[in-house]
Amino acid sequence: MIDSNVIVSAVYNPKSKPARVIHHVCENYKLVLCDYIVAECYGVISKKFPHHTPAFDRLLESLGYELVATPRGGVSMSDPKDAPILNAAIIADVDIVVSGDKHFLSLGIEQPKVLTPAQYLADEGLLFMANALTGQEAKIEKRVCQVCGSFAVDGMTLDEEQKDRLRRLGRGEITLDEAKLEIIEKYHA
């Protein structure tokens, strides 16, 4: 499940880490959203970024996701606006909630696991690629592209072995030299 703050950030900046999270989740897992998240996204976007409402509509239309009803009652939280999302995640038995909300991140629960977008990308071995794309780490010497949730570099789709190398590289399990990825080109900031 992806929290509304991550979705709003992705709509506002389609090249952001939250956008990469959404595309990666949809490409590799089953995305679950509750009706509360969708309604909250519409509310925030229409109030703060009304010109982005069509982009949100297009995003929802393009995503493959399961929409679940938000249950009444359940676990309470310090921020009552977050409780419906957590309760929907628990009822839907999701494995991970991706959120930038400090109330979720401070829960310390095991199921569902709560991760920030950066933590999710790091767990998936994609943080290296996201940082390379957003230019947040000037020391990165190589550039790897992830396009629309699928692994691709300059239009070349990667095979499973290359994807595995990128994940291991992103997790710091192997060095760039060890990866021997012919698909990585010199990074130009």
C-alpha positions in Angstrom: 0.0 0.0 0.0 1.3 3.5 -0.8 0.2 6.4 1.4 -1.4 9.5 -0.1 1.7 11.7 0.7 3.8 9.5 -1.6 1.2 9.5 -4.3 0.8 13.3 -4.2 4.5 13.7 -4.4 4.7 11.4 -7.4 1.9 13.4 -9.1 3.6 16.7 -8.3 7.1 15.4 -9.5 6.8 12.5 -11.9 10.6 12.0 -11.8 10.8 11.8 -8.0 11.6 8.8 -5.8 7.9 8.4 -4.9 7.1 8.2 -8.6 9.7 5.4 -9.0 8.3 3.6 -6.0 4.8 3.6 -7.5 6.0 2.4 -10.9 8.2 -0.3 -9.3 5.4 -1.6 -7.0 3.0 -1.8 -9.9 5.5 -3.5 -12.2 6.6 -6.1 -9.6 3.9 -6.5 -6.9 0.2 -6.0 -6.4 -0.6 -2.4 -5.4 -3.4 -2.1 -2.9 -5.1 1.3 -2.3 -8.0 2.0 0.0 -10.8 4.4 -1.0 -9.6 6.8 1.8 -6.2 7.2 0.2 -7.8 8.0 -3.2 -10.2 10.5 -1.6 -7.4 12.1 0.4 -5.2 12.4 -2.7 -8.0 14.1 -4.6 -8.6 16.5 -1.7 -5.0 17.5 -1.3 -4.3 17.8 -5.1 -7.5 19.8 -5.8 -6.7 22.2 -3.0 -2.9 22.6 -3.3 -2.2 21.7 -6.9 -5.4 21.9 -8.8 -3.6 22.0 -12.2 -2.3 18.5 -11.3 -5.7 16.9 -11.0 -5.7 15.6 -14.6 -2.3 14.0 -14.0 -3.7 12.2 -10.9 -6.6 11.0 -13.0 -4.2 9.7 -15.6 -2.0 8.0 -13.0 -5.0 6.2 -11.4 -6.2 5.1 -14.9 -2.7 3.7 -15.8 -2.0 1.9 -12.5 -3.0 -1.7 -12.0 -4.2 -1.7 -8.4 -6.8 -3.3 -6.0 -9.1 -0.9 -4.4 -10.3 -1.9 -0.9 -12.8 -0.3 1.4 -11.6 1.6 4.4 -12.8 -0.2 7.5 -14.4 1.6 10.4 -12.6 1.4 13.8 -9.6 -0.6 14.4 -6.1 0.5 15.5 -5.9 4.1 16.8 -2.9 6.4 16.1 -1.6 9.7 17.3 -2.9 11.3 14.1 -6.5 10.0 13.6 -6.3 10.8 9.9 -3.7 8.1 9.4 -5.6 5.4 11.3 -8.0 4.5 8.4 -5.0 3.8 6.1 -3.3 1.6 8.7 -6.5 -0.3 9.4 -7.1 -0.8 5.7 -3.5 -2.1 5.3 -4.0 -4.5 8.2 -7.4 -5.8 6.9 -6.0 -6.1 3.3 -3.0 -8.0 4.7 -0.5 -5.9 2.8 3.2 -6.6 3.4 4.5 -3.0 3.1 3.1 0.5 3.5 5.3 3.1 1.8 4.8 6.5 3.5 6.7 9.7 4.3 4.4 10.3 7.3 6.3 10.5 10.6 3.3 9.0 12.4 3.5 5.8 10.3 7.3 5.7 10.6 7.3 5.9 14.3 4.8 3.0 14.9 7.4 0.3 15.1 5.1 -2.4 13.9 6.2 -5.5 12.1 3.2 -6.2 9.9 2.8 -4.3 7.7 6.3 -3.1 7.4 6.4 0.7 7.1 9.1 2.2 4.8 9.9 5.6 3.4 10.2 5.8 -0.4 14.0 5.9 0.0 14.0 2.8 2.3 11.7 1.0 -0.2 14.1 1.8 -3.1 17.1 0.7 -1.0 15.4 -2.6 0.0 14.7 -3.2 -3.6 18.2 -2.3 -4.6 17.0 0.7 -6.7 18.3 3.6 -4.6 21.5 3.8 -6.6 19.5 4.2 -9.7 17.1 6.7 -8.2 20.0 8.8 -6.9 21.7 8.7 -10.2 18.6 9.9 -12.0 17.8 12.7 -9.6 21.4 13.8 -9.4 21.3 13.8 -5.6 24.7 12.1 -5.2 27.4 14.0 -7.2 29.9 11.2 -6.5 28.0 8.7 -8.5 30.3 7.9 -11.5 27.8 5.9 -13.5 24.2 6.4 -14.6 21.5 3.8 -14.7 18.0 4.6 -15.8 14.7 3.1 -14.6 11.9 4.0 -17.0 8.2 3.6 -16.1 8.9 0.8 -13.6 10.8 -1.4 -16.0 14.5 -1.7 -16.1 15.9 0.0 -19.2 19.0 1.9 -20.1 18.9 4.1 -23.3 16.0 2.0 -24.5 17.7 -1.4 -23.9 15.6 -3.7 -21.7 17.7 -5.6 -19.1 17.6 -9.4 -18.7 17.0 -11.0 -15.2 20.8 -11.4 -14.6 21.4 -7.7 -15.2 18.5 -6.7 -13.0 19.8 -8.9 -10.2 23.3 -7.3 -10.6 21.7 -3.8 -10.3 19.7 -4.8 -7.2 22.9 -6.2 -5.6 24.8 -3.1 -6.6 22.1 -0.9 -5.1 22.2 -2.8 -1.8 26.0 -2.5 -1.7 26.5 -6.2 -1.9 28.9 -5.8 -4.9 30.9 -3.0 -6.3 30.4 -1.4 -9.6 33.5 -3.1 -11.0 32.3 -6.5 -9.7 28.9 -5.9 -11.4 30.7 -5.5 -14.8 27.6 -4.0 -16.3 28.2 -3.1 -19.9 24.9 -1.2 -19.8 26.2 1.4 -17.4 27.6 4.5 -19.0 29.6 7.4 -17.6 27.5 9.6 -15.3 27.3 13.3 -16.4 25.7 15.6 -13.8 
